[in-house]
Amino acid sequence: MKAAGINCLTAEHISLAHPVLTVQLTLLFNILIKYSLFPDGFGHCIIVPLVKNMDGDRTPGNYRGITLSPVTSKLFEMSLMAVFEYQLRSNRLK
């Protein structure tokens, strides 16, 4: 299981949720796309420092940052990519 974002939801929560959630998210995403909106909460992420080497070196260069984004934001980005890809293909730009 992957780590949860700032809203404590994982992809597993979405995939195991009642099918009505898919309908509601689809309605929400269509409204956001139609009115060119991007909720502020979709941009709130958690940055977690992870140690590159476990040799005890605690210098900043021995860490790399992992960004945990909200699952809803990732789903919205994927739906946008589908819309953009369709537009590019239908206009023969891809």
ZIPE-V32045 format. One record per residue. N is the residue number from 1. RES is the residue in one small letter. BURIAL is + if it has 24 or more other C-alpha atoms within 12 Angstrom, else -. D_LAST is the distance of its C-alpha to the last C-alpha in Angstrom with 2 decimals. Layout:
# ZIPE-V32045
n: <N,N>
res: <RES,RES>
burial: <BURIAL,BURIAL>
d_last: <D_LAST,D_LAST>
This chain:
# ZIPE-V32045
n: <1,2,3,4,5,6,7,8,9,10,11,12,13,14,15,16,17,18,19,20,21,22,23,24,25,26,27,28,29,30,31,32,33,34,35,36,37,38,39,40,41,42,43,44,45,46,47,48,49,50,51,52,53,54,55,56,57,58,59,60,61,62,63,64,65,66,67,68,69,70,71,72,73,74,75,76,77,78,79,80,81,82,83,84,85,86,87,88,89,90,91,92,93,94>
res: <m,k,a,a,g,i,n,c,l,t,a,e,h,i,s,l,a,h,p,v,l,t,v,q,l,t,l,l,f,n,i,l,i,k,y,s,l,f,p,d,g,f,g,h,c,i,i,v,p,l,v,k,n,m,d,g,d,r,t,p,g,n,y,r,g,i,t,l,s,p,v,t,s,k,l,f,e,m,s,l,m,a,v,f,e,y,q,l,r,s,n,r,l,k>
burial: <-,-,-,+,+,-,-,-,-,+,-,-,-,-,-,-,-,-,-,-,-,-,-,-,-,-,-,-,+,-,-,-,-,-,-,-,-,-,-,-,-,+,-,-,+,-,-,-,-,-,-,-,-,-,-,-,-,-,-,-,-,-,-,-,-,-,-,+,+,+,+,+,+,+,-,+,-,-,-,-,-,-,-,-,-,-,-,-,-,-,-,-,-,->
d_last: <34.31,32.29,33.97,34.00,32.75,34.93,35.29,36.62,34.13,32.30,29.55,32.49,34.11,31.14,30.76,34.54,34.95,35.94,33.16,33.98,32.34,28.92,29.63,30.80,27.90,25.48,27.57,27.66,23.94,23.31,25.96,24.57,21.11,22.84,25.10,22.82,25.26,25.26,28.69,30.51,31.50,27.95,28.13,31.50,31.40,34.04,34.00,36.07,37.38,37.50,39.76,38.08,41.33,44.22,46.85,48.31,46.72,46.14,44.75,41.59,39.71,40.30,38.16,34.47,33.16,31.38,29.94,30.60,28.44,29.30,27.85,27.16,25.04,22.98,22.60,21.57,18.90,17.55,17.68,15.84,12.99,13.00,13.10,10.29,7.96,9.48,9.15,5.46,5.49,8.74,8.05,5.57,3.79,0.00>
